[in-house]
Amino acid sequence: MVETVGMKSSENWSQQRRIAAQHVASVLYGVIAIMTADLAAQPGKFGYTEAGLGVLLIGLAMTITRLFVKVVIKETELGAHLSVAEFAAVMRDSLWVMLFPVTAVALIIVGALATAEWKALLDDILYVGMAAVFMIGFLSSYILDREFRPALRRAFVWLLLSVIIVTAKSFA
């Protein structure tokens, strides 16, 4: 085992699992961004097309934010600028942010085809977002050490925090 700042790393930790953990973290950026925008959305204010484009733009903004942050972190760790190949790898990893925004757009398209009411559609996006937070919480822990109980505990804590945020909207 490798010692790091008073914590023991998992014996099962591998480069493949490290990459998977980064992908899971990237997806979380998109989920939180869309859930936050959903909380601020007013039903019926925009059409389905405008809402879909808005979701994609928010996802793109978060993808770019993730890219910039990761580039600065990596360059700080290296003490040098990234090569083109390293930058491309960070860009590929950052594209995982778009997973949830694309899922939200798919929900909007389905809602438009089913002529769903905006309130129901916004609620559906929040519920799918909360489910995604639960899964991301679980996976981010389970990938680390393949321990089910701590992963489930993290998933429920993260779900609880997302429920608190969603509930706060009703008091605003």
Backbone as CSV, one residue per row, in Angstrom:
resi,resn,N_x,N_y,N_z,CA_x,CA_y,CA_z,C_x,C_y,C_z
1,MET,0.829,-1.185,0.000,0.000,0.000,0.000,0.870,1.243,0.000
2,VAL,0.370,2.296,-0.588,1.085,3.556,-0.671,0.534,4.498,0.388
3,GLU,1.424,5.118,1.175,1.004,6.067,2.199,0.886,7.453,1.570
4,THR,-0.239,8.131,1.839,-0.415,9.492,1.355,-1.127,10.309,2.419
5,VAL,-0.477,11.322,2.942,-1.035,12.269,3.897,-1.887,11.585,4.963
6,GLY,-1.328,10.575,5.604,-2.028,9.919,6.693,-3.108,8.945,6.276
7,MET,-3.345,8.785,4.995,-4.386,7.875,4.516,-3.725,6.758,3.723
8,LYS,-4.306,5.581,3.794,-3.792,4.459,3.016,-4.592,4.333,1.731
9,SER,-3.883,4.192,0.619,-4.595,4.004,-0.635,-4.939,2.528,-0.780
10,SER,-5.934,2.274,-1.578,-6.415,0.921,-1.778,-5.378,0.085,-2.524
11,GLU,-5.304,-1.176,-2.148,-4.398,-2.088,-2.868,-4.881,-2.307,-4.295
12,ASN,-6.164,-2.094,-4.520,-6.754,-2.332,-5.838,-6.677,-1.112,-6.761
13,TRP,-6.095,-0.025,-6.271,-6.035,1.203,-7.060,-5.189,0.978,-8.296
14,SER,-5.695,1.382,-9.445,-4.968,1.198,-10.691,-5.169,2.434,-11.562
15,GLN,-4.389,2.516,-12.609,-4.515,3.644,-13.530,-5.893,3.634,-14.194
16,GLN,-6.390,2.464,-14.522,-7.717,2.352,-15.149,-8.802,2.867,-14.200
17,ARG,-8.705,2.525,-12.931,-9.694,2.990,-11.958,-9.538,4.478,-11.694
18,ARG,-8.321,4.982,-11.746,-8.074,6.419,-11.585,-8.757,7.191,-12.723
19,ILE,-8.644,6.691,-13.928,-9.283,7.325,-15.086,-10.802,7.269,-14.952
20,ALA,-11.329,6.118,-14.540,-12.781,5.986,-14.348,-13.278,6.967,-13.288
21,ALA,-12.511,7.145,-12.226,-12.891,8.088,-11.170,-12.931,9.516,-11.716
22,GLN,-11.990,9.858,-12.581,-11.991,11.192,-13.191,-13.214,11.391,-14.077
23,HIS,-13.623,10.351,-14.793,-14.817,10.440,-15.638,-16.061,10.657,-14.779
24,VAL,-16.150,9.908,-13.692,-17.281,10.053,-12.774,-17.323,11.485,-12.236
25,ALA,-16.176,12.018,-11.851,-16.115,13.389,-11.342,-16.534,14.393,-12.415
26,SER,-16.143,14.161,-13.648,-16.524,15.062,-14.734,-18.036,15.075,-14.932
27,VAL,-18.653,13.916,-14.881,-20.105,13.833,-15.058,-20.805,14.662,-13.985
28,LEU,-20.269,14.669,-12.776,-20.886,15.414,-11.675,-20.973,16.904,-11.993
29,TYR,-19.973,17.475,-12.658,-20.023,18.885,-13.051,-21.293,19.170,-13.855
30,GLY,-21.558,18.339,-14.835,-22.733,18.543,-15.686,-24.038,18.363,-14.936
31,VAL,-24.090,17.381,-14.050,-25.314,17.124,-13.281,-25.638,18.327,-12.405
32,ILE,-24.668,18.791,-11.644,-24.904,19.911,-10.735,-25.244,21.183,-11.512
33,ALA,-24.602,21.413,-12.626,-24.892,22.606,-13.428,-26.335,22.591,-13.925
34,ILE,-26.782,21.470,-14.442,-28.143,21.388,-14.987,-29.175,21.419,-13.868
35,MET,-28.895,20.744,-12.750,-29.832,20.810,-11.627,-29.963,22.240,-11.108
36,THR,-28.859,22.967,-11.060,-28.890,24.357,-10.601,-29.704,25.221,-11.563
37,ALA,-29.477,25.048,-12.848,-30.249,25.803,-13.840,-31.729,25.428,-13.774
38,ASP,-32.002,24.155,-13.562,-33.385,23.681,-13.462,-34.095,24.342,-12.292
39,LEU,-33.374,24.489,-11.171,-33.972,25.119,-9.990,-34.367,26.568,-10.262
40,ALA,-33.602,27.245,-11.108,-33.881,28.646,-11.414,-34.896,28.806,-12.549
41,ALA,-35.163,27.743,-13.286,-36.052,27.830,-14.456,-37.492,28.096,-14.036
42,GLN,-38.162,28.864,-14.869,-39.577,29.140,-14.650,-40.365,28.424,-15.741
43,PRO,-41.316,27.566,-15.337,-42.088,26.792,-16.315,-42.734,27.682,-17.378
44,GLY,-42.569,27.275,-18.648,-43.211,27.965,-19.752,-42.509,29.219,-20.226
45,LYS,-41.431,29.624,-19.569,-40.721,30.857,-19.953,-40.030,30.692,-21.311
46,PHE,-39.560,29.484,-21.599,-38.880,29.202,-22.863,-39.568,28.048,-23.566
47,GLY,-39.378,27.988,-24.867,-39.870,26.855,-25.626,-38.929,25.676,-25.467
48,TYR,-39.330,24.526,-25.988,-38.513,23.315,-25.881,-37.159,23.494,-26.569
49,THR,-37.155,24.129,-27.732,-35.892,24.326,-28.472,-34.940,25.221,-27.693
50,GLU,-35.469,26.337,-27.179,-34.626,27.247,-26.410,-34.096,26.571,-25.152
51,ALA,-34.947,25.803,-24.496,-34.519,25.105,-23.278,-33.415,24.093,-23.606
52,GLY,-33.588,23.335,-24.684,-32.577,22.351,-25.080,-31.250,23.006,-25.410
53,LEU,-31.306,24.109,-26.156,-30.069,24.825,-26.491,-29.427,25.421,-25.234
54,GLY,-30.245,25.934,-24.331,-29.729,26.474,-23.081,-29.013,25.414,-22.262
55,VAL,-29.608,24.227,-22.190,-28.991,23.118,-21.451,-27.644,22.756,-22.078
56,LEU,-27.600,22.704,-23.398,-26.337,22.380,-24.065,-25.285,23.467,-23.836
57,LEU,-25.701,24.736,-23.851,-24.751,25.825,-23.597,-24.224,25.786,-22.167
58,ILE,-25.095,25.489,-21.210,-24.649,25.352,-19.822,-23.664,24.192,-19.711
59,GLY,-23.984,23.084,-20.362,-23.070,21.937,-20.365,-21.732,22.287,-20.988
60,LEU,-21.770,23.012,-22.087,-20.532,23.432,-22.751,-19.721,24.361,-21.844
61,ALA,-20.396,25.295,-21.171,-19.696,26.199,-20.255,-19.023,25.411,-19.131
62,MET,-19.713,24.409,-18.606,-19.121,23.599,-17.534,-17.988,22.714,-18.067
63,THR,-18.119,22.246,-19.301,-17.050,21.448,-19.920,-15.792,22.300,-20.053
64,ILE,-15.971,23.520,-20.521,-14.828,24.426,-20.686,-14.229,24.772,-19.320
65,THR,-15.098,24.993,-18.333,-14.610,25.285,-16.980,-13.779,24.125,-16.461
66,ARG,-14.303,22.915,-16.599,-13.576,21.718,-16.152,-12.235,21.613,-16.885
67,LEU,-12.244,21.848,-18.182,-11.013,21.798,-18.984,-9.985,22.795,-18.459
68,PHE,-10.398,24.046,-18.271,-9.467,25.070,-17.805,-8.904,24.721,-16.429
69,VAL,-9.777,24.300,-15.522,-9.338,23.965,-14.166,-8.344,22.809,-14.197
70,LYS,-8.654,21.758,-14.942,-7.768,20.589,-15.003,-6.431,20.941,-15.660
71,VAL,-6.445,21.791,-16.679,-5.193,22.202,-17.324,-4.315,22.945,-16.320
72,VAL,-4.903,23.890,-15.589,-4.124,24.655,-14.611,-3.591,23.732,-13.516
73,ILE,-4.415,22.811,-13.033,-3.963,21.878,-11.993,-2.811,21.020,-12.504
74,LYS,-2.947,20.463,-13.704,-1.891,19.603,-14.244,-0.609,20.381,-14.491
75,GLU,-0.737,21.594,-15.039,0.458,22.399,-15.285,1.134,22.792,-13.973
76,THR,0.332,23.051,-12.955,0.891,23.382,-11.641,1.641,22.182,-11.071
77,GLU,1.078,20.995,-11.230,1.737,19.779,-10.741,3.034,19.516,-11.496
78,LEU,2.999,19.746,-12.805,4.182,19.485,-13.641,5.216,20.605,-13.558
79,GLY,4.743,21.818,-13.335,5.640,22.967,-13.367,5.998,23.349,-14.789
80,ALA,5.153,22.952,-15.742,5.392,23.239,-17.153,4.053,23.191,-17.895
81,HIS,4.066,23.715,-19.108,2.862,23.668,-19.940,2.631,22.241,-20.441
82,LEU,1.372,21.928,-20.676,1.033,20.600,-21.200,1.402,20.500,-22.670
83,SER,1.762,19.309,-23.083,1.985,19.055,-24.503,0.613,18.989,-25.183
84,VAL,0.612,18.993,-26.486,-0.642,18.892,-27.236,-1.361,17.582,-26.888
85,ALA,-0.621,16.496,-26.772,-1.222,15.200,-26.443,-1.822,15.212,-25.033
86,GLU,-1.110,15.828,-24.093,-1.633,15.916,-22.716,-2.880,16.792,-22.664
87,PHE,-2.856,17.908,-23.400,-4.018,18.790,-23.459,-5.208,18.058,-24.080
88,ALA,-4.960,17.302,-25.129,-6.037,16.543,-25.781,-6.642,15.514,-24.820
89,ALA,-5.800,14.886,-24.013,-6.293,13.912,-23.038,-7.180,14.593,-21.996
90,VAL,-6.777,15.772,-21.530,-7.589,16.516,-20.564,-8.905,16.947,-21.216
91,MET,-8.851,17.332,-22.478,-10.062,17.728,-23.194,-11.030,16.548,-23.312
92,ARG,-10.506,15.373,-23.667,-11.358,14.171,-23.763,-12.015,13.867,-22.421
93,ASP,-11.243,13.953,-21.355,-11.797,13.704,-20.022,-12.875,14.726,-19.671
94,SER,-12.684,15.959,-20.086,-13.644,17.016,-19.767,-14.960,16.843,-20.520
95,LEU,-14.938,16.166,-21.638,-16.166,15.968,-22.409,-17.201,15.118,-21.672
96,TRP,-16.770,14.373,-20.660,-17.717,13.591,-19.854,-18.724,14.494,-19.150
97,VAL,-18.380,15.770,-18.975,-19.307,16.727,-18.365,-20.610,16.776,-19.157
98,MET,-20.541,16.588,-20.454,-21.714,16.721,-21.323,-22.696,15.549,-21.218
99,LEU,-22.342,14.498,-20.518,-23.222,13.330,-20.440,-24.596,13.686,-19.886
100,PHE,-24.666,14.367,-18.762,-25.970,14.702,-18.191,-26.703,15.783,-18.985
101,PRO,-26.037,16.845,-19.450,-26.766,17.801,-20.293,-27.388,17.146,-21.535
102,VAL,-26.692,16.222,-22.154,-27.260,15.522,-23.314,-28.450,14.663,-22.874
103,THR,-28.354,14.048,-21.699,-29.481,13.278,-21.156,-30.668,14.198,-20.895
104,ALA,-30.412,15.383,-20.346,-31.487,16.343,-20.086,-32.142,16.796,-21.388
105,VAL,-31.351,17.000,-22.428,-31.913,17.379,-23.724,-32.788,16.247,-24.265
106,ALA,-32.352,15.012,-24.074,-33.180,13.872,-24.501,-34.514,13.879,-23.751
107,LEU,-34.488,14.190,-22.464,-35.740,14.293,-21.691,-36.616,15.422,-22.225
108,ILE,-36.013,16.534,-22.592,-36.774,17.654,-23.151,-37.413,17.255,-24.474
109,ILE,-36.681,16.541,-25.306,-37.232,16.085,-26.590,-38.402,15.134,-26.359
110,VAL,-38.223,14.182,-25.449,-39.307,13.255,-25.132,-40.499,14.029,-24.577
111,GLY,-40.226,15.004,-23.707,-41.298,15.828,-23.153,-42.026,16.618,-24.224
112,ALA,-41.280,17.139,-25.196,-41.898,17.897,-26.283,-42.782,16.986,-27.134
113,LEU,-42.296,15.791,-27.420,-43.081,14.849,-28.223,-44.332,14.381,-27.484
114,ALA,-44.218,14.277,-26.169,-45.353,13.827,-25.353,-46.196,15.014,-24.889
115,THR,-45.831,16.212,-25.330,-46.462,17.460,-24.902,-46.609,17.539,-23.386
116,ALA,-45.540,17.215,-22.703,-45.514,17.272,-21.240,-45.576,18.723,-20.776
117,GLU,-46.172,18.935,-19.630,-46.189,20.268,-19.043,-44.786,20.587,-18.530
118,TRP,-44.427,21.873,-18.583,-43.087,22.282,-18.181,-42.780,21.923,-16.742
119,LYS,-43.736,22.118,-15.855,-43.498,21.814,-14.439,-43.109,20.353,-14.270
120,ALA,-43.828,19.460,-14.927,-43.529,18.022,-14.839,-42.166,17.729,-15.454
121,LEU,-41.866,18.377,-16.562,-40.581,18.152,-17.235,-39.418,18.627,-16.360
122,LEU,-39.561,19.805,-15.761,-38.509,20.310,-14.876,-38.334,19.393,-13.666
123,ASP,-39.445,18.906,-13.134,-39.363,17.965,-12.015,-38.663,16.681,-12.433
124,ASP,-38.980,16.188,-13.627,-38.339,14.957,-14.119,-36.826,15.126,-14.233
125,ILE,-36.397,16.283,-14.744,-34.959,16.528,-14.871,-34.304,16.556,-13.492
126,LEU,-34.984,17.166,-12.521,-34.440,17.173,-11.153,-34.351,15.761,-10.580
127,TYR,-35.392,14.954,-10.785,-35.386,13.592,-10.248,-34.299,12.744,-10.899
128,VAL,-34.134,12.891,-12.203,-33.058,12.163,-12.883,-31.709,12.675,-12.384
129,GLY,-31.611,13.979,-12.140,-30.383,14.555,-11.592,-30.073,13.999,-10.215
130,MET,-31.091,13.877,-9.370,-30.869,13.319,-8.034,-30.437,11.850,-8.129
131,ALA,-31.038,11.107,-9.044,-30.622,9.715,-9.249,-29.169,9.665,-9.727
132,ALA,-28.803,10.606,-10.596,-27.424,10.662,-11.089,-26.455,10.995,-9.953
133,VAL,-26.836,11.928,-9.077,-25.984,12.272,-7.930,-25.790,11.033,-7.048
134,PHE,-26.852,10.282,-6.835,-26.759,9.054,-6.039,-25.763,8.081,-6.683
135,MET,-25.915,7.852,-7.993,-25.023,6.915,-8.690,-23.585,7.413,-8.713
136,ILE,-23.404,8.702,-8.929,-22.049,9.262,-8.959,-21.410,9.163,-7.573
137,GLY,-22.192,9.449,-6.541,-21.678,9.303,-5.183,-21.249,7.875,-4.912
138,PHE,-22.095,6.925,-5.323,-21.770,5.515,-5.118,-20.516,5.129,-5.907
139,LEU,-20.520,5.437,-7.200,-19.398,5.030,-8.055,-18.079,5.684,-7.648
140,SER,-18.143,6.968,-7.248,-16.900,7.653,-6.886,-16.232,7.004,-5.677
141,SER,-17.019,6.412,-4.800,-16.454,5.712,-3.648,-16.114,4.262,-3.998
142,TYR,-17.006,3.595,-4.716,-16.821,2.179,-5.014,-15.596,1.947,-5.902
143,ILE,-15.355,2.864,-6.832,-14.188,2.757,-7.704,-12.904,2.777,-6.874
144,LEU,-12.918,3.545,-5.793,-11.730,3.705,-4.967,-11.275,2.398,-4.339
145,ASP,-12.182,1.703,-3.660,-11.748,0.520,-2.910,-12.676,-0.695,-3.015
146,ARG,-13.693,-0.579,-3.850,-14.656,-1.668,-4.076,-15.336,-2.124,-2.784
147,GLU,-15.547,-1.173,-1.891,-16.256,-1.435,-0.650,-17.686,-0.920,-0.805
148,PHE,-18.672,-1.811,-0.666,-20.061,-1.484,-0.928,-20.652,-0.529,0.110
149,ARG,-20.422,-0.797,1.389,-21.054,0.000,2.447,-20.615,1.462,2.433
150,PRO,-19.316,1.756,2.363,-18.934,3.182,2.304,-19.469,3.863,1.036
151,ALA,-19.524,3.110,-0.062,-20.038,3.674,-1.308,-21.522,4.006,-1.171
152,LEU,-22.264,3.111,-0.565,-23.692,3.336,-0.358,-23.918,4.504,0.608
153,ARG,-23.096,4.584,1.630,-23.200,5.691,2.586,-22.968,7.019,1.871
154,ARG,-21.913,7.093,1.050,-21.638,8.329,0.316,-22.801,8.660,-0.611
155,ALA,-23.321,7.665,-1.292,-24.425,7.896,-2.227,-25.625,8.507,-1.510
156,PHE,-25.968,7.975,-0.340,-27.104,8.510,0.402,-26.838,9.911,0.948
157,VAL,-25.626,10.184,1.394,-25.297,11.526,1.877,-25.398,12.521,0.728
158,TRP,-24.840,12.189,-0.420,-24.907,13.089,-1.570,-26.349,13.271,-2.023
159,LEU,-27.130,12.203,-2.014,-28.544,12.308,-2.374,-29.258,13.237,-1.394
160,LEU,-28.990,13.075,-0.111,-29.609,13.925,0.899,-29.262,15.396,0.655
161,LEU,-28.008,15.679,0.341,-27.601,17.057,0.066,-28.321,17.610,-1.169
162,SER,-28.484,16.785,-2.204,-29.195,17.263,-3.396,-30.678,17.470,-3.094
163,VAL,-31.267,16.634,-2.251,-32.668,16.815,-1.851,-32.823,18.118,-1.065
164,ILE,-31.862,18.424,-0.201,-31.911,19.669,0.564,-31.873,20.879,-0.381
165,ILE,-31.024,20.814,-1.388,-30.940,21.910,-2.369,-32.254,22.056,-3.118
166,VAL,-32.827,20.956,-3.557,-34.096,20.991,-4.301,-35.215,21.498,-3.391
167,THR,-35.213,21.053,-2.142,-36.241,21.482,-1.193,-36.139,22.978,-0.916
168,ALA,-34.930,23.496,-0.892,-34.726,24.926,-0.645,-35.437,25.774,-1.701
169,LYS,-35.607,25.244,-2.898,-36.289,25.991,-3.965,-37.717,26.322,-3.568
170,SER,-38.367,25.406,-2.864,-39.761,25.641,-2.487,-39.903,26.780,-1.473
171,PHE,-38.814,27.126,-0.778,-38.846,28.216,0.190,-38.392,29.541,-0.430
172,ALA,-37.887,29.492,-1.647,-37.385,30.712,-2.304,-38.510,31.523,-2.926
